Amino acid sequence: MTIAIDDPKRTGYAAEVVANAFLDLARAEGRALTQMQVHKLVYIAHGYTLALLGRPLMYNTVHAWQRGPVVRRLWQHWGERGRVPISEPLPVAPGEPELADDLEALEVIRSVWSGYGGMEGGELSRLTHRAGSPWSQTYGLQDNLIPDEITREYYTSLARSA
């Protein structure tokens, strides 16, 4: 299912919408997440959505920073928050599509939560730093962007080997 977005060149959801889905899952279990955990969970879910559904989960760009993949848009909300738990959902701009009716994307998010949601930020960071990962292929390049195509290829190979 593809959800219509006003800009026809843009597909996927705002990173805040995806981050809030993970924050909601954590809150339902009485847990809190750090910004590092949210960044990595959002990125992993984006990768599996590209691989399994053939479409992006979010339209925001992902950057290869020192501590792994980072969604700059989320970084703008939290900055140097470090390990301080995130207690509130992120504000979402009016008119942004919601995930509620996208059952396929929600299933990917729940699966990522089930497989990775119990991991600490450092552990998630190590996973995203593995040799051959999109981060390892792009870290140190001039624009530091992690293209969706590289992410899709990597997570397709992970999904096939599972």
C-alpha positions, 0 to 999 in steps of 0.5 A: 500500500502506498500512502499519498503525499502532497509532493509526488516526488516524495514517498514515505513518512516523516522520520518523526512519524516513524520515530514516534511508532517506536517510542509508542512501542517502548512506552507500551512496554513501560520502557524508554528509548535513547536518541541513539536507539531511536535513530538506529531502529528507524534506520533498520526499519527503513532498510527492511521496508526498502528490502521487503516492500520495495519502497522507503519507510521515510522520505528523510535522508540518512547520513553516515556519522561517526556513531552510525546512521543518523537521520538529520531531521531527528538529530535536529529535535534531540541534538546532543541528548546522549543517553537521556531517555526520550519521554515525549513523542516528537511533534509532527507537522500538520498534513503529514501522513500517519502510519495507522492505515499502512499495515505493511509498514506497521508490520515491518516496524513491529518486526524490527521492534521484536528483533532489535527493540531490546538492544541498547544503543551501543549494540545497535550502533555496532550492528550498523557499523558492520563490514559491508553495511551501508554505513561502512560503505559511505562513512567518510565520503564527502556528502556522507549520505547513505543512499536508499539503493545501498540500504535496500541491497544490504537489507535485502541480503540480510532478509534472504539470509534470515 
